[in-house]
Amino acid sequence: WLVWREGLGTYFRLLEVDEAWALLKVQEGENFAYLCEGACEWVDAEHAAARVAGFMQTWLTDGVVCLR
């Protein structure tokens, strides 16, 4: 489960295992290339970058992460 706050609202949703892994690695400071390489455990190499980019887009849209 992912739980986050945005403003006064509290939000949550169930994460698939590959997204949970990717979010953990982002918190550890890993880069996009590392995430794409690791995502190959769940999707083929041809789709790994799109999968990771989709996670990042969702995290940004939901306010889970922000750009510095």
All heavy atoms as a GROMACS GRO file, in nm:
protein
  549
    1TRP      N    1   0.083  -0.117   0.000
    1TRP     CA    2   0.000   0.000   0.000
    1TRP      C    3   0.088   0.124   0.000
    1TRP      O    4   0.190   0.128   0.066
    1TRP     CB    5  -0.090   0.001   0.122
    1TRP     CG    6  -0.200  -0.098   0.112
    1TRP    CD1    7  -0.198  -0.226   0.157
    1TRP    CD2    8  -0.328  -0.079   0.050
    1TRP    NE1    9  -0.317  -0.288   0.127
    1TRP    CE2   10  -0.399  -0.200   0.062
    1TRP    CE3   11  -0.389   0.028  -0.013
    1TRP    CZ2   12  -0.528  -0.215   0.014
    1TRP    CZ3   13  -0.518   0.012  -0.061
    1TRP    CH2   14  -0.586  -0.109  -0.046
    2LEU      N   15   0.042   0.225  -0.070
    2LEU     CA   16   0.107   0.356  -0.070
    2LEU      C   17   0.009   0.452  -0.006
    2LEU      O   18  -0.108   0.458  -0.045
    2LEU     CB   19   0.139   0.399  -0.213
    2LEU     CG   20   0.196   0.540  -0.231
    2LEU    CD1   21   0.330   0.553  -0.159
    2LEU    CD2   22   0.210   0.572  -0.378
    3VAL      N   23   0.056   0.524   0.094
    3VAL     CA   24  -0.027   0.623   0.163
    3VAL      C   25   0.049   0.755   0.158
    3VAL      O   26   0.168   0.761   0.188
    3VAL     CB   27  -0.051   0.583   0.311
    3VAL    CG1   28  -0.135   0.687   0.382
    3VAL    CG2   29  -0.114   0.445   0.320
    4TRP      N   30  -0.022   0.862   0.118
    4TRP     CA   31   0.042   0.994   0.113
    4TRP      C   32  -0.060   1.101   0.143
    4TRP      O   33  -0.179   1.079   0.138
    4TRP     CB   34   0.110   1.017  -0.022
    4TRP     CG   35   0.018   1.040  -0.138
    4TRP    CD1   36  -0.016   1.161  -0.191
    4TRP    CD2   37  -0.050   0.942  -0.216
    4TRP    NE1   38  -0.102   1.144  -0.297
    4TRP    CE2   39  -0.124   1.009  -0.316
    4TRP    CE3   40  -0.058   0.802  -0.213
    4TRP    CZ2   41  -0.203   0.944  -0.408
    4TRP    CZ3   42  -0.136   0.737  -0.306
    4TRP    CH2   43  -0.207   0.807  -0.402
    5ARG      N   44  -0.007   1.219   0.175
    5ARG     CA   45  -0.093   1.334   0.202
    5ARG      C   46  -0.066   1.440   0.097
    5ARG      O   47   0.045   1.459   0.054
    5ARG     CB   48  -0.062   1.392   0.340
    5ARG     CG   49  -0.103   1.302   0.453
    5ARG     CD   50  -0.087   1.374   0.586
    5ARG     NE   51  -0.162   1.500   0.586
    5ARG     CZ   52  -0.280   1.516   0.644
    5ARG    NH1   53  -0.336   1.416   0.705
    5ARG    NH2   54  -0.340   1.634   0.642
    6GLU      N   55  -0.170   1.507   0.060
    6GLU     CA   56  -0.159   1.623  -0.027
    6GLU      C   57  -0.255   1.728   0.029
    6GLU      O   58  -0.376   1.703   0.036
    6GLU     CB   59  -0.194   1.588  -0.171
    6GLU     CG   60  -0.172   1.704  -0.265
    6GLU     CD   61  -0.194   1.667  -0.410
    6GLU    OE1   62  -0.224   1.550  -0.441
    6GLU    OE2   63  -0.181   1.756  -0.494
    7GLY      N   64  -0.199   1.839   0.075
    7GLY     CA   65  -0.282   1.937   0.143
    7GLY      C   66  -0.343   1.875   0.266
    7GLY      O   67  -0.272   1.814   0.346
    8LEU      N   68  -0.473   1.886   0.280
    8LEU     CA   69  -0.541   1.827   0.394
    8LEU      C   70  -0.594   1.687   0.367
    8LEU      O   71  -0.650   1.622   0.455
    8LEU     CB   72  -0.657   1.918   0.439
    8LEU     CG   73  -0.616   2.057   0.488
    8LEU    CD1   74  -0.741   2.140   0.519
    8LEU    CD2   75  -0.525   2.048   0.609
    9GLY      N   76  -0.575   1.640   0.243
    9GLY     CA   77  -0.628   1.510   0.206
    9GLY      C   78  -0.528   1.397   0.229
    9GLY      O   79  -0.407   1.416   0.216
   10THR      N   80  -0.579   1.283   0.264
   10THR     CA   81  -0.499   1.161   0.277
   10THR      C   82  -0.544   1.065   0.169
   10THR      O   83  -0.665   1.044   0.150
   10THR     CB   84  -0.520   1.096   0.415
   10THR    OG1   85  -0.485   1.193   0.516
   10THR    CG2   86  -0.434   0.972   0.432
   11TYR      N   87  -0.449   1.007   0.099
   11TYR     CA   88  -0.479   0.920  -0.014
   11TYR      C   89  -0.405   0.788   0.003
   11TYR      O   90  -0.302   0.782   0.071
   11TYR     CB   91  -0.435   0.987  -0.145
   11TYR     CG   92  -0.499   1.122  -0.165
   11TYR    CD1   93  -0.438   1.238  -0.118
   11TYR    CD2   94  -0.622   1.133  -0.227
   11TYR    CE1   95  -0.498   1.362  -0.134
   11TYR    CE2   96  -0.683   1.256  -0.244
   11TYR     CZ   97  -0.619   1.370  -0.197
   11TYR     OH   98  -0.680   1.491  -0.212
   12PHE      N   99  -0.458   0.686  -0.058
   12PHE     CA  100  -0.392   0.556  -0.053
   12PHE      C  101  -0.433   0.474  -0.175
   12PHE      O  102  -0.538   0.497  -0.234
   12PHE     CB  103  -0.426   0.481   0.076
   12PHE     CG  104  -0.572   0.448   0.090
   12PHE    CD1  105  -0.621   0.325   0.046
   12PHE    CD2  106  -0.660   0.539   0.145
   12PHE    CE1  107  -0.755   0.295   0.058
   12PHE    CE2  108  -0.795   0.509   0.159
   12PHE     CZ  109  -0.842   0.387   0.115
   13ARG      N  110  -0.344   0.382  -0.211
   13ARG     CA  111  -0.375   0.286  -0.317
   13ARG      C  112  -0.280   0.167  -0.307
   13ARG      O  113  -0.170   0.178  -0.252
   13ARG     CB  114  -0.370   0.349  -0.455
   13ARG     CG  115  -0.235   0.394  -0.501
   13ARG     CD  116  -0.245   0.456  -0.640
   13ARG     NE  117  -0.119   0.511  -0.682
   13ARG     CZ  118  -0.021   0.443  -0.740
   13ARG    NH1  119  -0.034   0.313  -0.762
   13ARG    NH2  120   0.090   0.502  -0.775
   14LEU      N  121  -0.325   0.056  -0.359
   14LEU     CA  122  -0.247  -0.066  -0.361
   14LEU      C  123  -0.142  -0.056  -0.470
   14LEU      O  124  -0.170  -0.012  -0.581
   14LEU     CB  125  -0.338  -0.186  -0.387
   14LEU     CG  126  -0.274  -0.324  -0.387
   14LEU    CD1  127  -0.215  -0.355  -0.250
   14LEU    CD2  128  -0.377  -0.429  -0.424
   15LEU      N  129  -0.018  -0.096  -0.440
   15LEU     CA  130   0.089  -0.096  -0.538
   15LEU      C  131   0.115  -0.237  -0.588
   15LEU      O  132   0.110  -0.333  -0.510
   15LEU     CB  133   0.219  -0.044  -0.475
   15LEU     CG  134   0.224   0.100  -0.430
   15LEU    CD1  135   0.359   0.128  -0.364
   15LEU    CD2  136   0.200   0.194  -0.545
   16GLU      N  137   0.145  -0.247  -0.716
   16GLU     CA  138   0.195  -0.374  -0.768
   16GLU      C  139   0.340  -0.387  -0.723
   16GLU      O  140   0.406  -0.287  -0.693
   16GLU     CB  141   0.184  -0.378  -0.920
   16GLU     CG  142   0.040  -0.380  -0.967
   16GLU     CD  143   0.027  -0.396  -1.116
   16GLU    OE1  144   0.106  -0.473  -1.175
   16GLU    OE2  145  -0.061  -0.332  -1.174
   17VAL      N  146   0.390  -0.507  -0.720
   17VAL     CA  147   0.523  -0.532  -0.664
   17VAL      C  148   0.632  -0.454  -0.738
   17VAL      O  149   0.725  -0.404  -0.676
   17VAL     CB  150   0.554  -0.684  -0.657
   17VAL    CG1  151   0.568  -0.744  -0.796
   17VAL    CG2  152   0.678  -0.710  -0.575
   18ASP      N  153   0.623  -0.442  -0.870
   18ASP     CA  154   0.728  -0.371  -0.943
   18ASP      C  155   0.725  -0.221  -0.913
   18ASP      O  156   0.830  -0.157  -0.902
   18ASP     CB  157   0.722  -0.398  -1.093
   18ASP     CG  158   0.589  -0.365  -1.159
   18ASP    OD1  159   0.487  -0.354  -1.088
   18ASP    OD2  160   0.588  -0.350  -1.282
   19GLU      N  161   0.607  -0.165  -0.895
   19GLU     CA  162   0.599  -0.023  -0.860
   19GLU      C  163   0.651   0.000  -0.719
   19GLU      O  164   0.720   0.099  -0.693
   19GLU     CB  165   0.457   0.030  -0.874
   19GLU     CG  166   0.449   0.178  -0.848
   19GLU     CD  167   0.311   0.238  -0.862
   19GLU    OE1  168   0.213   0.162  -0.882
   19GLU    OE2  169   0.300   0.361  -0.851
   20ALA      N  170   0.618  -0.088  -0.626
   20ALA     CA  171   0.667  -0.075  -0.489
   20ALA      C  172   0.820  -0.080  -0.488
   20ALA      O  173   0.885  -0.001  -0.419
   20ALA     CB  174   0.608  -0.185  -0.401
   21TRP      N  175   0.876  -0.173  -0.564
   21TRP     CA  176   1.022  -0.184  -0.573
   21TRP      C  177   1.081  -0.056  -0.629
   21TRP      O  178   1.179  -0.003  -0.575
   21TRP     CB  179   1.060  -0.304  -0.664
   21TRP     CG  180   1.205  -0.311  -0.690
   21TRP    CD1  181   1.299  -0.372  -0.612
   21TRP    CD2  182   1.275  -0.253  -0.800
   21TRP    NE1  183   1.424  -0.354  -0.667
   21TRP    CE2  184   1.411  -0.281  -0.783
   21TRP    CE3  185   1.236  -0.180  -0.911
   21TRP    CZ2  186   1.509  -0.239  -0.873
   21TRP    CZ3  187   1.333  -0.137  -1.002
   21TRP    CH2  188   1.467  -0.167  -0.982
   22ALA      N  189   1.023  -0.003  -0.737
   22ALA     CA  190   1.075   0.117  -0.801
   22ALA      C  191   1.068   0.237  -0.706
   22ALA      O  192   1.163   0.316  -0.698
   22ALA     CB  193   0.998   0.146  -0.930
   23LEU      N  194   0.959   0.252  -0.634
   23LEU     CA  195   0.946   0.364  -0.541
   23LEU      C  196   1.049   0.354  -0.429
   23LEU      O  197   1.110   0.455  -0.391
   23LEU     CB  198   0.804   0.370  -0.484
   23LEU     CG  199   0.771   0.492  -0.400
   23LEU    CD1  200   0.792   0.621  -0.477
   23LEU    CD2  201   0.626   0.483  -0.353
   24LEU      N  202   1.073   0.235  -0.379
   24LEU     CA  203   1.176   0.214  -0.278
   24LEU      C  204   1.313   0.256  -0.332
   24LEU      O  205   1.390   0.323  -0.264
   24LEU     CB  206   1.178   0.068  -0.233
   24LEU     CG  207   1.287   0.030  -0.134
   24LEU    CD1  208   1.269   0.105  -0.002
   24LEU    CD2  209   1.287  -0.120  -0.111
   25LYS      N  210   1.342   0.217  -0.455
   25LYS     CA  211   1.472   0.250  -0.515
   25LYS      C  212   1.486   0.400  -0.539
   25LYS      O  213   1.594   0.456  -0.524
   25LYS     CB  214   1.494   0.172  -0.645
   25LYS     CG  215   1.506   0.023  -0.623
   25LYS     CD  216   1.616  -0.008  -0.524
   25LYS     CE  217   1.621  -0.153  -0.484
   25LYS     NZ  218   1.721  -0.181  -0.381
   26VAL      N  219   1.377   0.468  -0.573
   26VAL     CA  220   1.381   0.614  -0.588
   26VAL      C  221   1.414   0.677  -0.453
   26VAL      O  222   1.497   0.768  -0.444
   26VAL     CB  223   1.248   0.668  -0.643
   26VAL    CG1  224   1.237   0.818  -0.625
   26VAL    CG2  225   1.233   0.631  -0.789
   27GLN      N  226   1.353   0.627  -0.347
   27GLN     CA  227   1.381   0.679  -0.213
   27GLN      C  228   1.527   0.657  -0.175
   27GLN      O  229   1.583   0.734  -0.098
   27GLN     CB  230   1.290   0.614  -0.110
   27GLN     CG  231   1.146   0.655  -0.123
   27GLN     CD  232   1.054   0.576  -0.031
   27GLN    OE1  233   1.083   0.463   0.007
   27GLN    NE2  234   0.943   0.637   0.005
   28GLU      N  235   1.587   0.552  -0.228
   28GLU     CA  236   1.728   0.522  -0.201
   28GLU      C  237   1.822   0.602  -0.291
   28GLU      O  238   1.943   0.591  -0.279
   28GLU     CB  239   1.754   0.372  -0.218
   28GLU     CG  240   1.684   0.288  -0.113
   28GLU     CD  241   1.697   0.139  -0.137
   28GLU    OE1  242   1.757   0.098  -0.240
   28GLU    OE2  243   1.647   0.061  -0.054
   29GLY      N  244   1.765   0.679  -0.385
   29GLY     CA  245   1.847   0.765  -0.470
   29GLY      C  246   1.889   0.706  -0.602
   29GLY      O  247   1.975   0.762  -0.671
   30GLU      N  248   1.830   0.593  -0.640
   30GLU     CA  249   1.868   0.531  -0.767
   30GLU      C  250   1.816   0.612  -0.885
   30GLU      O  251   1.717   0.683  -0.874
   30GLU     CB  252   1.814   0.387  -0.774
   30GLU     CG  253   1.873   0.295  -0.670
   30GLU     CD  254   2.022   0.270  -0.685
   30GLU    OE1  255   2.081   0.306  -0.789
   30GLU    OE2  256   2.080   0.213  -0.591
   31ASN      N  257   1.883   0.598  -0.999
   31ASN     CA  258   1.847   0.675  -1.118
   31ASN      C  259   1.755   0.597  -1.211
   31ASN      O  260   1.728   0.478  -1.190
   31ASN     CB  261   1.973   0.723  -1.192
   31ASN     CG  262   2.058   0.608  -1.243
   31ASN    OD1  263   2.008   0.503  -1.279
   31ASN    ND2  264   2.187   0.629  -1.248
   32PHE      N  265   1.708   0.667  -1.314
   32PHE     CA  266   1.612   0.610  -1.410
   32PHE      C  267   1.668   0.484  -1.477
   32PHE      O  268   1.597   0.384  -1.491
   32PHE     CB  269   1.576   0.716  -1.514
   32PHE     CG  270   1.471   0.671  -1.611
   32PHE    CD1  271   1.337   0.668  -1.574
   32PHE    CD2  272   1.505   0.633  -1.740
   32PHE    CE1  273   1.239   0.628  -1.663
   32PHE    CE2  274   1.407   0.592  -1.830
   32PHE     CZ  275   1.275   0.589  -1.791
   33ALA      N  276   1.793   0.488  -1.517
   33ALA     CA  277   1.854   0.371  -1.585
   33ALA      C  278   1.852   0.249  -1.494
   33ALA      O  279   1.822   0.137  -1.539
   33ALA     CB  280   1.996   0.404  -1.629
   34TYR      N  281   1.884   0.269  -1.367
   34TYR     CA  282   1.881   0.158  -1.271
   34TYR      C  283   1.741   0.101  -1.258
   34TYR      O  284   1.722  -0.021  -1.255
   34TYR     CB  285   1.933   0.205  -1.136
   34TYR     CG  286   1.937   0.096  -1.032
   34TYR    CD1  287   2.050   0.017  -1.017
   34TYR    CD2  288   1.828   0.069  -0.949
   34TYR    CE1  289   2.054  -0.085  -0.922
   34TYR    CE2  290   1.831  -0.032  -0.855
   34TYR     CZ  291   1.945  -0.109  -0.843
   34TYR     OH  292   1.948  -0.211  -0.750
   35LEU      N  293   1.642   0.191  -1.250
   35LEU     CA  294   1.503   0.146  -1.239
   35LEU      C  295   1.461   0.066  -1.361
   35LEU      O  296   1.392  -0.037  -1.348
   35LEU     CB  297   1.410   0.265  -1.219
   35LEU     CG  298   1.430   0.348  -1.093
   35LEU    CD1  299   1.336   0.466  -1.092
   35LEU    CD2  300   1.414   0.265  -0.968
   36CYS      N  301   1.499   0.113  -1.479
   36CYS     CA  302   1.464   0.042  -1.602
   36CYS      C  303   1.527  -0.096  -1.606
   36CYS      O  304   1.462  -0.195  -1.644
   36CYS     CB  305   1.508   0.123  -1.724
   36CYS     SG  306   1.415   0.275  -1.744
   37GLU      N  307   1.653  -0.103  -1.565
   37GLU     CA  308   1.722  -0.232  -1.562
   37GLU      C  309   1.654  -0.328  -1.465
   37GLU      O  310   1.629  -0.444  -1.495
   37GLU     CB  311   1.868  -0.209  -1.520
   37GLU     CG  312   1.959  -0.325  -1.548
   37GLU     CD  313   2.103  -0.288  -1.518
   37GLU    OE1  314   2.151  -0.186  -1.572
   37GLU    OE2  315   2.167  -0.362  -1.442
   38GLY      N  316   1.618  -0.278  -1.348
   38GLY     CA  317   1.552  -0.361  -1.247
   38GLY      C  318   1.412  -0.402  -1.288
   38GLY      O  319   1.365  -0.511  -1.254
   39ALA      N  320   1.343  -0.315  -1.361
   39ALA     CA  321   1.206  -0.346  -1.405
   39ALA      C  322   1.202  -0.465  -1.499
   39ALA      O  323   1.096  -0.527  -1.516
   39ALA     CB  324   1.144  -0.224  -1.473
   40CYS      N  325   1.315  -0.499  -1.557
   40CYS     CA  326   1.321  -0.614  -1.648
   40CYS      C  327   1.290  -0.746  -1.576
   40CYS      O  328   1.268  -0.847  -1.642
   40CYS     CB  329   1.457  -0.620  -1.717
   40CYS     SG  330   1.481  -0.487  -1.836
   41GLU      N  331   1.287  -0.743  -1.444
   41GLU     CA  332   1.247  -0.862  -1.369
   41GLU      C  333   1.098  -0.890  -1.389
   41GLU      O  334   1.054  -1.004  -1.378
   41GLU     CB  335   1.278  -0.844  -1.220
   41GLU     CG  336   1.248  -0.967  -1.138
   41GLU     CD  337   1.295  -0.956  -0.995
   41GLU    OE1  338   1.396  -0.888  -0.970
   41GLU    OE2  339   1.229  -1.015  -0.909
   42TRP      N  340   1.020  -0.786  -1.419
   42TRP     CA  341   0.875  -0.800  -1.433
   42TRP      C  342   0.823  -0.781  -1.574
   42TRP      O  343   0.717  -0.833  -1.607
   42TRP     CB  344   0.804  -0.701  -1.340
   42TRP     CG  345   0.832  -0.730  -1.196
   42TRP    CD1  346   0.771  -0.824  -1.118
   42TRP    CD2  347   0.930  -0.668  -1.114
   42TRP    NE1  348   0.825  -0.824  -0.992
   42TRP    CE2  349   0.923  -0.729  -0.986
   42TRP    CE3  350   1.025  -0.567  -1.134
   42TRP    CZ2  351   1.005  -0.691  -0.880
   42TRP    CZ3  352   1.106  -0.530  -1.028
   42TRP    CH2  353   1.096  -0.591  -0.904
   43VAL      N  354   0.893  -0.702  -1.656
   43VAL     CA  355   0.851  -0.678  -1.794
   43VAL      C  356   0.972  -0.696  -1.885
   43VAL      O  357   1.086  -0.691  -1.839
   43VAL     CB  358   0.791  -0.536  -1.814
   43VAL    CG1  359   0.666  -0.518  -1.732
   43VAL    CG2  360   0.891  -0.428  -1.781
   44ASP      N  361   0.946  -0.716  -2.014
   44ASP     CA  362   1.059  -0.733  -2.105
   44ASP      C  363   1.131  -0.599  -2.124
   44ASP      O  364   1.076  -0.492  -2.098
   44ASP     CB  365   1.015  -0.792  -2.239
   44ASP     CG  366   0.912  -0.707  -2.311
   44ASP    OD1  367   0.940  -0.588  -2.334
   44ASP    OD2  368   0.806  -0.761  -2.345
   45ALA      N  369   1.256  -0.606  -2.167
   45ALA     CA  370   1.342  -0.489  -2.179
   45ALA      C  371   1.281  -0.382  -2.270
   45ALA      O  372   1.301  -0.262  -2.248
   45ALA     CB  373   1.480  -0.530  -2.228
   46GLU      N  374   1.207  -0.424  -2.369
   46GLU     CA  375   1.146  -0.330  -2.463
   46GLU      C  376   1.043  -0.239  -2.395
   46GLU      O  377   1.022  -0.126  -2.438
   46GLU     CB  378   1.079  -0.409  -2.576
   46GLU     CG  379   1.016  -0.325  -2.683
   46GLU     CD  380   0.955  -0.410  -2.793
   46GLU    OE1  381   1.014  -0.514  -2.830
   46GLU    OE2  382   0.848  -0.370  -2.842
   47HIS      N  383   0.980  -0.286  -2.289
   47HIS     CA  384   0.874  -0.211  -2.222
   47HIS      C  385   0.915  -0.154  -2.086
   47HIS      O  386   0.836  -0.084  -2.023
   47HIS     CB  387   0.750  -0.300  -2.206
   47HIS     CG  388   0.691  -0.341  -2.336
   47HIS    ND1  389   0.717  -0.463  -2.392
   47HIS    CD2  390   0.612  -0.275  -2.423
   47HIS    CE1  391   0.654  -0.471  -2.509
   47HIS    NE2  392   0.589  -0.358  -2.529
   48ALA      N  393   1.036  -0.182  -2.042
   48ALA     CA  394   1.079  -0.142  -1.908
   48ALA      C  395   1.079   0.010  -1.891
   48ALA      O  396   1.028   0.062  -1.791
   48ALA     CB  397   1.216  -0.199  -1.877
   49ALA      N  398   1.135   0.083  -1.985
   49ALA     CA  399   1.143   0.230  -1.972
   49ALA      C  400   1.004   0.292  -1.968
   49ALA      O  401   0.979   0.382  -1.887
   49ALA     CB  402   1.225   0.289  -2.086
   50ALA      N  403   0.914   0.243  -2.050
   50ALA     CA  404   0.777   0.296  -2.051
   50ALA      C  405   0.708   0.266  -1.919
   50ALA      O  406   0.632   0.349  -1.867
   50ALA     CB  407   0.698   0.239  -2.167
   51ARG      N  408   0.732   0.149  -1.864
   51ARG     CA  409   0.670   0.112  -1.736
   51ARG      C  410   0.718   0.205  -1.624
   51ARG      O  411   0.638   0.258  -1.548
   51ARG     CB  412   0.704  -0.035  -1.703
   51ARG     CG  413   0.647  -0.087  -1.575
   51ARG     CD  414   0.504  -0.128  -1.590
   51ARG     NE  415   0.460  -0.198  -1.470
   51ARG     CZ  416   0.338  -0.194  -1.426
   51ARG    NH1  417   0.246  -0.129  -1.492
   51ARG    NH2  418   0.304  -0.258  -1.317
   52VAL      N  419   0.848   0.225  -1.618
   52VAL     CA  420   0.906   0.312  -1.515
   52VAL      C  421   0.861   0.456  -1.535
   52VAL      O  422   0.826   0.525  -1.439
   52VAL     CB  423   1.060   0.300  -1.512
   52VAL    CG1  424   1.120   0.403  -1.418
   52VAL    CG2  425   1.101   0.159  -1.471
   53ALA      N  426   0.860   0.503  -1.659
   53ALA     CA  427   0.813   0.639  -1.687
   53ALA      C  428   0.667   0.656  -1.645
   53ALA      O  429   0.629   0.761  -1.593
   53ALA     CB  430   0.831   0.672  -1.835
   54GLY      N  431   0.588   0.552  -1.664
   54GLY     CA  432   0.448   0.556  -1.620
   54GLY      C  433   0.437   0.569  -1.469
   54GLY      O  434   0.352   0.644  -1.419
   55PHE      N  435   0.522   0.495  -1.396
   55PHE     CA  436   0.523   0.509  -1.250
   55PHE      C  437   0.552   0.654  -1.213
   55PHE      O  438   0.483   0.714  -1.131
   55PHE     CB  439   0.630   0.422  -1.185
   55PHE     CG  440   0.612   0.274  -1.200
   55PHE    CD1  441   0.723   0.191  -1.194
   55PHE    CD2  442   0.488   0.216  -1.217
   55PHE    CE1  443   0.709   0.054  -1.204
   55PHE    CE2  444   0.473   0.079  -1.228
   55PHE     CZ  445   0.585  -0.002  -1.221
   56MET      N  446   0.658   0.708  -1.274
   56MET     CA  447   0.700   0.844  -1.240
   56MET      C  448   0.592   0.947  -1.272
   56MET      O  449   0.567   1.039  -1.194
   56MET     CB  450   0.830   0.878  -1.310
   56MET     CG  451   0.946   0.798  -1.259
   56MET     SD  452   1.097   0.844  -1.342
   56MET     CE  453   1.217   0.779  -1.228
   57GLN      N  454   0.526   0.929  -1.383
   57GLN     CA  455   0.418   1.021  -1.421
   57GLN      C  456   0.306   1.014  -1.317
   57GLN      O  457   0.254   1.118  -1.274
   57GLN     CB  458   0.365   0.987  -1.559
   57GLN     CG  459   0.254   1.079  -1.603
   57GLN     CD  460   0.202   1.044  -1.741
   57GLN    OE1  461   0.224   0.935  -1.793
   57GLN    NE2  462   0.132   1.137  -1.803
   58THR      N  463   0.270   0.895  -1.276
   58THR     CA  464   0.165   0.878  -1.176
   58THR      C  465   0.206   0.940  -1.043
   58THR      O  466   0.127   1.009  -0.978
   58THR     CB  467   0.132   0.729  -1.158
   58THR    OG1  468   0.086   0.676  -1.282
   58THR    CG2  469   0.026   0.707  -1.051
   59TRP      N  470   0.331   0.918  -1.001
   59TRP     CA  471   0.378   0.973  -0.874
   59TRP      C  472   0.375   1.125  -0.875
   59TRP      O  473   0.336   1.187  -0.777
   59TRP     CB  474   0.518   0.925  -0.841
   59TRP     CG  475   0.534   0.777  -0.828
   59TRP    CD1  476   0.437   0.685  -0.796
   59TRP    CD2  477   0.652   0.702  -0.850
   59TRP    NE1  478   0.490   0.559  -0.795
   59TRP    CE2  479   0.621   0.565  -0.828
   59TRP    CE3  480   0.782   0.734  -0.885
   59TRP    CZ2  481   0.717   0.464  -0.839
   59TRP    CZ3  482   0.877   0.633  -0.897
   59TRP    CH2  483   0.843   0.500  -0.874
   60LEU      N  484   0.417   1.184  -0.986
   60LEU     CA  485   0.416   1.329  -0.998
   60LEU      C  486   0.273   1.383  -0.998
   60LEU      O  487   0.241   1.481  -0.930
   60LEU     CB  488   0.491   1.374  -1.123
   60LEU     CG  489   0.642   1.360  -1.116
   60LEU    CD1  490   0.704   1.376  -1.255
   60LEU    CD2  491   0.701   1.461  -1.019
   61THR      N  492   0.186   1.320  -1.076
   61THR     CA  493   0.046   1.363  -1.087
   61THR      C  494  -0.025   1.352  -0.952
   61THR      O  495  -0.101   1.441  -0.914
   61THR     CB  496  -0.029   1.278  -1.192
   61THR    OG1  497   0.036   1.296  -1.318
   61THR    CG2  498  -0.174   1.318  -1.202
   62ASP      N  499   0.002   1.245  -0.879
   62ASP     CA  500  -0.062   1.222  -0.750
   62ASP      C  501   0.000   1.307  -0.638
   62ASP      O  502  -0.056   1.313  -0.528
   62ASP     CB  503  -0.054   1.075  -0.709
   62ASP     CG  504  -0.142   0.985  -0.793
   62ASP    OD1  505  -0.227   1.037  -0.869
   62ASP    OD2  506  -0.125   0.861  -0.784
   63GLY      N  507   0.115   1.366  -0.663
   63GLY     CA  508   0.183   1.444  -0.559
   63GLY      C  509   0.262   1.360  -0.462
   63GLY      O  510   0.297   1.405  -0.354
   64VAL      N  511   0.293   1.236  -0.500
   64VAL     CA  512   0.371   1.146  -0.416
   64VAL      C  513   0.517   1.191  -0.413
   64VAL      O  514   0.584   1.185  -0.310
   64VAL     CB  515   0.360   1.001  -0.465
   64VAL    CG1  516   0.452   0.907  -0.388
   64VAL    CG2  517   0.216   0.953  -0.456
   65VAL      N  518   0.568   1.235  -0.527
   65VAL     CA  519   0.704   1.288  -0.538
   65VAL      C  520   0.696   1.425  -0.605
   65VAL      O  521   0.596   1.460  -0.668
   65VAL     CB  522   0.798   1.195  -0.619
   65VAL    CG1  523   0.814   1.061  -0.552
   65VAL    CG2  524   0.750   1.179  -0.761
   66CYS      N  525   0.800   1.503  -0.590
   66CYS     CA  526   0.807   1.633  -0.656
   66CYS      C  527   0.946   1.653  -0.712
   66CYS      O  528   1.042   1.590  -0.667
   66CYS     CB  529   0.769   1.746  -0.561
   66CYS     SG  530   0.878   1.763  -0.422
   67LEU      N  531   0.959   1.739  -0.810
   67LEU     CA  532   1.088   1.771  -0.868
   67LEU      C  533   1.154   1.879  -0.784
   67LEU      O  534   1.088   1.970  -0.737
   67LEU     CB  535   1.070   1.818  -1.012
   67LEU     CG  536   1.006   1.717  -1.106
   67LEU    CD1  537   0.984   1.780  -1.244
   67LEU    CD2  538   1.094   1.594  -1.119
   68ARG      N  539   1.284   1.868  -0.768
   68ARG     CA  540   1.358   1.971  -0.694
   68ARG      C  541   1.428   2.062  -0.790
   68ARG      O  542   1.473   2.034  -0.889
   68ARG     CB  543   1.464   1.908  -0.605
   68ARG     CG  544   1.406   1.835  -0.488
   68ARG     CD  545   1.516   1.806  -0.393
   68ARG     NE  546   1.491   1.680  -0.326
   68ARG     CZ  547   1.574   1.631  -0.240
   68ARG    NH1  548   1.686   1.691  -0.212
   68ARG    NH2  549   1.547   1.519  -0.178
   0.00000   0.00000   0.00000
